Amino acid sequence: MRPLLTMAASDLRQRVRDRSVLIMGVLVPVALMFVMNLVFSGSDAPELGAVTVAAAVPAEDELAATLLAALEGIEDFAVTVEPVAADEVRPLAEAGDAALGIVVPEGFREAVTAGEPVTVELVEGDGAGLETDVLLLVVRGVTEQMTAGTVATRAAAAVGLPDEAVGAVGQQVAQAPPAVTTVEGTTATEQLDPAATTVAGQAGLFLLFTVGFGVLALVNEREQGTLARLRSMPIRPGLIVGAKALSSYVLGVASTLVLLTAGTLLFKVDFGSEPVVLVLVLSVVAAATSLMFVVARVARTAEQAGVAQAILAVVLGMAGGAFFPIAAGGLAATLLDLNPVSAFTRALGITAGGGGLGDVAGPVGMMLAFAAVLALLSRLVPDRGVTS
């Protein structure tokens, strides 16, 4: 064990000093995440600007004032209600000076409380946007509540209540708060949002490149005769490959943790429990390392190893959501589940929804099984490289 650790530490120090490892393993992925954050930031939640509402309402009409107060109470964007004359509402809206024009007729309160039909005129402003749609929804919601007051008024009159009581019932129902309210929340869907999927996919994509540095170093040493000289020394041949694998594994864990941390800060996502996420990182790096050492066995030259590494990294990274989320069913979904990057992304979705170590046992088992199978395969596949 001590010779293995010594050789791995020496190889790790040598590759840390290699600028290409630092650039391709950390700096390029972080820079790419930063650029993607700039491109896609704010795309999920468009900004709503301040708007003006031109309103013509009867003086001292409590129900009309309630309608305007509901508009001014919108919290997502600033709404300014500007009182104007009835004949000025449409020109202001058509000129684009008001996002919405409202004309409440005289006798609005009396008509509502008496259960009589009444019409509120709405005029959309020129170039109306999402803000106007929100205002229209609020107006319709408030007037529907007032309609409920009309129904209550008619019901009160039908049972023979005095006129004063009928009016009071209608006004109370119209101004009453909603019986059912909603609050914003999230559900543990075990699915990452697009931003978190991109972070996880990018981490998996560049992980395959990072652990591949060990493969390329091994193939280069084999071509240059360094590996043959190492094998002539009084050490077991398996220690040489094991040291390369261990140093690649450590680099892969470090770079993946850095990328997840950077993505979390840039995209403001949360992957859940840090210890569970660490277990996932350890598992996916083991799977990626075993895959890259199969490449080392089948590639004759460093050029072939580099091409194979790039193809595998891009294909598995894209399938894992490095550039866009992928949804599939049937056979395609089963094949995607065999991809360690996809399993890693799916497991992060579980932890992001509050899942613990027991909840991610399936994806972790899949990644470890992938690592075991590929490690065995790397021992059984004939070495096509130059050996001496």
N, C-alpha and C positions, 0 to 999 in steps of 0.2 A: 504493500500500500504506500509506504514512504517513497520508493522510487517513482511510483505513478504520480503522486502529488508533486514531487520535485520536478519531474519532467513537465507536468501540466502547468505548474507555476512559471517555469522558464518559458514555455511556449506562450503562455498568456501575457507575460511581460513583453515578449518580443512583438506580439501582435498589437498590444496596446500602444507600443511605440510607433506602429505602422499607421501613418496618417489616413490611409485609405479605409482602415477599419473604423476610425473615429468619424470620418466624413460620411461613408456609406451606411454605417450602423446607427449613427445618432444624429449628426448635423443635418444631413439631407432629409431624413424622415421628419424631424422636428420642423425644418423649414417648409416642407410640403404641407404639413398639418397647419402651419401658420398661414400659408397662402390659401388653403382650402377654407380656413376659418374666415379669412377676409372675403372670399368669394361668396360663401354660403351664409355668412352671418346675417341675421335678420330676415332670412327668407321664410322662416316658419311663422313669424308673427309680424305682419306689416304694421308700420307706425301709423297711428291715426292722428290727424292734425286738428287744431282748434277750428270750430265752425261757428257761424252766426245764424240764428233763427229769427226771421221777421215774423212777429206775432201781432195780430189784431184781435183783442179780446175785450169783452164788455167790462166796464169798470165795476169793481166790487162784486165780481162773480167768483165765488169760492171754488166751484168746480173747475172753472177755466184756470184759476190760479194753481189748482192742484196739478192740472195737465202741464203747465209750464214749469212748475217745480220739479216734476218728474224728469223733464228734459235737462234742467240745470243740475240735477243730481247724478247724471251719468259720470262715472268715475274713470272710464277708459280714455276720455279725451275731453278737452274744455269746450263747453257749450255756452255761448252768450245769447241770451234772449233779448232782442231789441223790440220794444213796443212801437208800433207804427199804425198808421191809419189803414183801414181795410183796403182802400184803393191803391195803397203803396206796396202791398205785399207781393202781388204778381210781378210788377216791374222790377222790384229788388231781386226776386228769385230769377227772373229771366236774364237779368244783367249779371248774374253770378255773384252779387254782393251778399246773398244769403243762401246757405245750403238748403234751407227748407223754409217755406212760407206757410203760416197757419192763420186761418180766419175762423174764429169762433163766433157764431151768430149771437145777436141779442136774445135774451131770454133763455140762454143755454141751461142755466141752473134750474129754472122753473120747469123747462121742458123735460129735463132728465128726471127730476124728482117727481114729476107728474106722470112719468111713463110715456110721454109723447115722443114721437120720432124727431130727431134733430141731426143735422149734417154739419160736420167739421170739414172745412175745405183745406186740403193740403196741396202745396205747389212745390215740386222738386226744383231746386236751383239748377242753373245752367252748369254743366260739367259735374253733376252730382257724383259723389264717390261712395265708398264704403261707409263713411260717416253718416251720410244721408240715409242709407239703408238702415243703420242702427236707429236713427231718430224716428224713422217711420215705424219700426217695430215697437219702439217705446210708446209712441202715440197710439198705435193700434191696441197695445196691451192695456193702456190706461183707459181708453174708451170702451174696451170690452169689459173692464171691471165696472165702469159706470153703467154699461148695459145690464150688468147683473143687478145693479141698484134699481134699474127700471123694472126688471122682472120682480124684484122684491116689493117694489111699490105697488105694482098691479096685484100681487098676491095679498099685500096688506089691505088694499081697497076691497078685494074680493071677499075677505073675511069680515068686512064691516068696521074696520078701525076708523077713528075720527080722522079728518083731513090733516090735522096737525101731526098726528102719529104717523100717517102714511108718508108725509114728507120727511119726517125724521128718520123713518126706517130706510127710505130710499137713499138719503144722504149718508147714513151710517154705513150701509152696504157699499156704496160707491167709494167711500174714502177709507174703508177698512183695509188693513194690510192683507197680503195674500195668505190663504190658509196653508199653502204648501210652498216651501222655499227650497232652494238648491244651494249646495256649496261645492266649490271646485275640489277635485281630488284626483288621485291616480289609482290605477289598478295594476296588480302584479300580472301583467300579460306575458311575462317571460320573453318579451320582445324589446330590443333596444330601439330607441328612436333613430332617425336617419343620422344625426350627428354622432351619437354614441356608436352606431354601427360602423361609421366611417373610421372612427378612432380605433375600434377593435380590429377592423379589417386591415387598416394601415399597419398596425402593430404586428399582426400576423404576417403580412406581406414582407415587411422589412426584416422580420425575424428570420425568415428563410434565407435572405441574403446574408444576414449577420453570421449565422451558424455555417453558412457556406464558405466563409473565409478559411475555416479549418480544413474543409475538403480541398479547396484550391491549393492551400499550402501543402497538404499531403501529396497531391498529384504533382505539384512542382518539384517537391523534394524527391519524388520517385523518378521523375524525368531527369533531374540533374544528378542523380546518383547519390544524393545525401541519404536517402532512405536505406540504400544498400549498405552504406558505411555504418549507419546506426544499427542495422541488423547484425552487423559483424561484431558489435560490442557484446559483452557478456550480460545481456539483459534479455528478458523474454520479448519476442516480437510483438506480442499483444499489448505490451505496455506502451509502445510507440503510438499505435492507433488509439489506445485508451486515453493517453495524454492529450492527443489532438481532440478527441471527442469531449473530454472533460473541460478543456480550455474553451472550446466552442460553446459548450453548454453554459459555462459561467458568463461568457460574453453575451449569449442570447438572452439569458435571464436579466442581466443588467440593462441591455438595450431595450428590451420589452418593457421593463418597469419604467425606464426613462420616458419612453414613448407614451405609455398609458398616463403617466403623470402629466406630461406636457399636453396631451389631448384633453385630459380632465380640466386643466386650467384654461386652455384656449377655448374649448367648446362648452365649458361649464356643465359637464355631465358627471354623474355619480354612478359608479359601478358597484356600490354596496360595500360589504365587509372586506377590509383590507387583507386579513389573514386568508380568507377564502379566495380572494383574487390572486394572492401569492401562490396558493396551491394550483390554481388554474394556469398561472404563468409557468410554474415548474413542470406541469404536465405537458403543455403545448410545446415548450422548448425541447423536452425529451423526444416528442414525436418528430419535431422538425430536424433535430440532430440526427436521429436514426435514418431519416429519409435522405439527408445529405450524404451520409456515409454509404448508402446504397449507390448513390451517384459516383462516389469515389471508386467503387468496385467496377462499375460498368464503363466508365469513361477511360479512353486510352490516353488522352492528352488533357492538358489544362484548358485548352480551348473547348473541347467537348464538354468538360465538366462545367465550365462557365455558361455555355449555352443551355445545357440541361438544367442547371441551377436557375437560370433566368426564366426558362419556360415553366418550370414547376412553381416558382415563386409567384409569377404573374397569374397563372391559371388557378392555383389554390387560393391566392390572395383575392382575386376577383370573385371566386366562388364564395369566399368568406365575407364579402361585403366591403372590400377595400375601397371601391369607388362608388358603389351604389348597392342598396339592399337587394337581395335576390330572394324571391318567394317561389317555391316549386312544390309540386305534389307528385305522388306516385313514385315511380322508379327514380325520377330525377331527385326527389327529396331524399330517397334512401342513399343515392350516390353522394349527395351533398353532405349527408350525415357522416360519411366515411372520411371527409376532409377534416383534418385536425383544426384548421383555421375556422371552419364553420362550427365545429364543436366548441371551440374556444369562444366564438361570438355568441353562440346560443347559451353557453354557461354564464357568460357575463350578463346576458339578459335576465337570467334567473337570479343572480346575485343583486343586480340592479333593482329587481322587484322585491328584495328583502329575503331571498333564499339563503340558506346556510349550506354547510358542507354536505349534509345528507341530501339536499335537493340537487346538488350538481354531481352526485355520484355517477349518474349515467354518462354525461359528457366526459368527466374525468376518466372513467373506466374505458371509454372509447379511445381517448387520446393515449392512455397508457398501453392499451392493447395494440394500437397502431404502432407505438414505439417498440413494443416487444416483437411484433411480427416483422417489422422492418429491420430491427437489430438482428434477428435470426436470419432474415433474408440476406443481410450484408455478409453473413458468415458463409452462407451456402452458395451465393452467386460467384461464379468464377471470376477471378481478378484478371481483367482484360488489359491492365496496364503493364508497363515494363517492369519486370522484376529481375533482380540480379542477386 
